Amino acid sequence: MNKGDKCLQIPPRILKETNAAYAQMPVEGNEYFKGRSLAETDVICLSHLRWDFVYQRPQHLLSRCAHERRVFFFEEPIYVKDQMVQFDISVRDDNLYVIVPLLPKGISEAEAEHSQQAIINELIAQKQINDYLLWYYTPMALSFTRHLKPLATVYDCMDELSAFRGAPRAMIEREAELLKRADVVFTGGLSLYEAKRDQHHNIHPFPSSIDASHFAQARFIEGEPRDQADIPHPRLGFFGVIDERMDIGLLDQIARERPDWHIVMIGPVVKIDPADLPHHPNIHYLGSKEYKDLPAYLAGWDVALMPFALNEATRFISPTKTPEYLAAGKPVVSTSIRDVVRLYGEMGLVRIADQPDAFIAAVEAALREDAENADWLIRVDELLARTSWDWTWTRMAQLIDAAVGARRAIAPTRSRQVAATGKAGEAEADVHIAAD
């Protein structure tokens, strides 16, 4: 919570009364709903990623969603010693609210779930969230949202989270439950779609898209960011999360065998010890950068890299950075991530190699050929012109609207607001809300 923010304590009795009131609200099928559009509904998003962490798929989609309606982006808790149960709200743009639960360190899993349920109930009451969609990025959020009754449930499955390091044991079971509850499912790539298409009747693949004009700025930028300006050429660059998906051995060997090449690594180090990363004079870890600044860094690279390990965590990924690198007009060399091979490698737009010697040879070829290959750049632009985050969001919104319509048709008497009843509606944690 920011210094100076005021807190409003919500006693357990008020929470109970609020929950009881929800159950008495009007039901779907009455005059209230006739002629109302999807744009008049709010979205509550349950995410395992933090809004201010790395600007990626959730930010691209939900920032566009917020042009039309209010979006409440509910993050995973932060645990603080001697912390009372409360939540912090901050605003991004006019219609996008980021909610961070703040919980006491050391509480049990059951207490954490109970507290988050109380928080989300209070959020709905405080912000007068009437008609809403639930949008899940993490199935684990079902533990404190099962009692909610949205107009429709969306599952945007951007990764196979159960394959990530440190994934909760219950992830697979929770995802199976979410797939039963969801009205529409999106996947972050073709491979992930193929793995899950038999698990849901209304599932659609939406591979990584592109804000082409943003990254195309890199073709014309002449100035250098201060922390990159003195790094010699040739420069090989990477931006993104540096975690267990990175092929550390490959990175190490490239740096050793080509000490004249300089590798720029941009992004946070997560779930791995920074000491385990290769450290050589020609590898430069510059830390996290804002999304708006990425084209300036890209402009100074000679080749863009995707040195991903081939493991369970990368089996279904569809890296957003692939089209972003290409929009910047940079040659790209990647390991054989399936969706990268199928969408870009087979078209000759990205060079693919796995073994260190082959990867180094691919970088050498890219340095010689791709940067001055006019035909390659024309084909890149033709491909990127076929997609955009704007198009992706428009199509998703159409599918969501159809799902809401279908659900209304088959369940005209379902409550249009949260009906927190039974045990799920009796969250008694004291909740504090940080003033906007």
ABEGO torsion letter per residue (X at the ends): XBBGBBBBBBBAAAAAAAAAAAAABBBBGBAAABGBBAAABBBBBBBABBAABBBBAAAAAAAAAAAABBBBBBBBBBBBBGBBBBBBBBBBEAABBBBBBBBBBGBBAAAAAAAAAAAAAAAAAAAGBABBBBBBABAAAAAAAAABBBABBBBBBABBAAABBGBBAAAAAAAAAAAAABABBBBABAAAAAAAAAABABBBBBBBBBBAAAAAAAAABABBBAAAAABBOBBBBBBEBBBAABBAAAAAAAAAABAABBBBBBEBBBGBBAAABBBBAABBBAEBBBAAAAAAAAAABABBBBBBBBBAAAAABBBAAAAAAAAAGBBBBBBBBAAAAAAAAAAGABBBBABAAAAAAAAAAAAAAAAABAAAAAAAAAAAAABBAAAAAAAAAAAAAAAAAAAAAABAABBABBBBBEAAAABABBBBBBBX
